[in-house]
Amino acid sequence: MVLLKTMNLFDLNTDKKILNISGKDIEMQPPMCYGKEYDKWLVSKCGKVWSLTNNRLLRGYRKPHYKRGKILQNIDYQIIVEGDWWGDGSGNKYCDRKHHQRHIPAHKMIIDTWAPLYDNPPGGIVWEEWEIARDLTSVYNHISKTVVIDHIDDDPTNNHLDNLRRTTSWDNNNIRKAKGI
């Protein structure tokens, strides 16, 4: 049984969305997808994605890729939006003349929703420096384009927020090399 509550029973002064799935209350938010809030889904910190349109949990698809001879599988979701929704002309391909589709990696959607880069500096950057750098548009844009999301336990299907961190590709590669991945 799935029940969507519109307020948190413990704090009536908040508008948190709580989804009850199999007897567990899970806090959900509309996901951030490449800088825009997508209002047709809800996403949890543990990686569950709920479709408000279809009123059901979505299952992402596994997208295999090869890294140093090993097959790794990220979980992605496919988002379909009307026209120029992102404003930058992006979207992988047309579904029809009005709609674009774009693939959203689950780990990116979860970390961007629950730990936005603006308020959460990547590893190796101290908060005092980040408070200055994040307000410099060119610096922030450069960092947001070059930072990568690392799965701490090296399992790309474990997209729980506690298992994700932003780091530089340099640091990420050094960590992987040290672990033999």
N, C-alpha and C positions, 0 to 999 in steps of 0.2 A: 504494500500500500504506500502510495506517495502522496504527501500532503504538503502544499506550499503555504507557509505562514507568511503574512506580510509584516509582522513585527516580532521582535524578540520578546519572549515572555518574561525574561529576567530584567530587562531594561526597557521600559515603555517610552523612554525619551529618544530612542534610536529607530531608524527605519531599515535595520538590517533585514536581509532576506534569508530566512531559514527554511531549508528543504528537509523534510523528514523522509528518509529512505530506509526502509527495513528497520524502523524503530530508532534510527540515529538521526539527531538533528545536525545538519551540516550547513554552515554559513556559506552563502553564495553571493556573487556579485556579477553584474554584466561584465564580460571580458573586454580588455583592451586589445585590439587587433591592429597592429602597426599604427599606433597613435590615435585610434578612434575607438570609442565605446560602441560595442555591438549589442544592440538591445533585444536581439532575438534569442540569445543564449544566456545562461548563468554558469559560472565556473566556481569551483571550490578550491581551497588550498591543497586538498589531497588529489586534485586532478580530475574530478568528476565534472562533466559538462552536460548541462540540462538544456534541452530545446524548449523554449516557451511556445513556439509555433506548434510543435508536434506533441508537447506535454510528455516527454520521455527522456531518459538518459541517452546521450549519443555515445557511440563507440567510434573512436578515432581509428584510422587505418595505420598499419605499420608500414613505414617507409624504410626499406633496407638501404644501407650504404656500407661501403667497405672502408676500413681503417686498418692499415698495417696487416692485411691478410685476414682480418676478422670481419664477420658480417655483424653490423650493429643495426638495430631497428628503432628509429624514433617513432613516436606516435604523432600523427598530424591530423588536422581537421580541415575540411574543405568548406570555405565560406563563399556564399554566392550573394552578391550585392548588385544593386541597380546602378547603372551608368558609371559616372566618375566619382564614386563614393569617397575614395581616399583623396581626391583632389589633385593627385600627382600623376594620374593616368595609369597607375599600376593596376595589376590584376593579371594573372597569368594568361588567361585566354577568355574569349567570349563564349558564353553559353548560348546566347542569342544576341540580337542587336541591342537589347536593353540591359543585359546582365553580364557581369564579370565574375569569374571565380578565382579564388586565391587560396593557396594552401597555407595554413597556420600551424606551425609546430606547437604542440601542447605545452612544452616547457617555456616557450617564449610568451604564450598567452597567459600562463599562470603567473610567471614572475612579473610581467608587465602589469597585470591586474592587481596583484597582492603586494608587490614590493616595487613600485615605480622607480625608475632610475633616478629621477630628480630628487627623491627623498632617501635613496639608498645607494651610496657610492660603491663602485666596483671594488673588489679586493685590491689592496695596496694603496688606496687613496684615503688619507685621513679626513675626518669630517670637517675640520677647520678649513682645509684646503678646498674640499668639495663645495662648501658653502659659497666660496668665491668663484670657483671654476664653473659651477653649474649655471650661473647667471650670465656667463660670457657665451653668447650664442654659438660662435664658431667652435669654441672648445667643447661645449656640451654636444653639439651636433657631431663633431669628430669622435668623441668618446662613445656616443650612442651608436655610431656606425661600426666602431672597431671592437667593442666589447663583445665577448661571447658568453654563453650560458653553459656552465659546467655542471654535470651530474656528479655529486660528491661520491656516491657509491659506484660510479661508472656503469650504472644500468640506465640506458636511455629510455626505458619504458617506465621508470620510477619517477614520475613527475610531481611528487609531493613538494610543496614549497620549501620544506626543511631540507630537501635533497638538492636544491638548486642554488647556485651562486653565480654572480657575474664576475668575470675575470678577464684579463687580456689573453689573446690567443697565445702569446709568448709564454705566459705562466701556465696556461692550460696545457700546452704541448709539453712543457718541462715536467709537469705533474704526471701526465700520461706516460712520458718516456721513463720516468723514475719507477712507475708502477708496471712497466712492461706492456702497456696497452698500445 
